[in-house]
């Protein structure tokens, strides 16, 4: 007879540990970078094509919504880079203990948010 196990179907009540959240955000930031790559390449192509194209891209980049997208792109890059370094270190068996994993995940979150804020202050 199969044992009846409790099931939590309310996903909003599940609390993930911070290392798991950092790992999920690493994947999400990678997907975001991949999806936005065509737009970044288009903007680069337009800006390098001519002076008018550069002015068009710069005019577009002054719009507040585009600035927010650029800030999100900066966060995605910074977070993906720092979390990737963390994953590489864990592949070499550094930081795999629970206390170290929690500390490095906090470090990834703090560094990525701090660097994003600094870039945001420069961008705005």
Secondary structure as the mmCIF struct_conf table of DSSP 4:
data_model
#
loop_
_struct_conf.conf_type_id
_struct_conf.id
_struct_conf.beg_label_comp_id
_struct_conf.beg_label_asym_id
_struct_conf.beg_label_seq_id
_struct_conf.end_label_comp_id
_struct_conf.end_label_asym_id
_struct_conf.end_label_seq_id
HELX_LH_PP_P HELX_LH_PP_P1 UNK A 2 UNK A 4
HELX_RH_3T_P HELX_RH_3T_P1 UNK A 11 UNK A 13
HELX_RH_AL_P HELX_RH_AL_P1 UNK A 18 UNK A 49
HELX_RH_AL_P HELX_RH_AL_P2 UNK A 51 UNK A 61
TURN_TY1_P TURN_TY1_P1 UNK A 62 UNK A 62
BEND BEND1 UNK A 63 UNK A 63
HELX_RH_AL_P HELX_RH_AL_P3 UNK A 64 UNK A 91
TURN_TY1_P TURN_TY1_P2 UNK A 92 UNK A 93
BEND BEND2 UNK A 94 UNK A 95
BEND BEND3 UNK A 97 UNK A 97
HELX_RH_AL_P HELX_RH_AL_P4 UNK A 98 UNK A 123
#
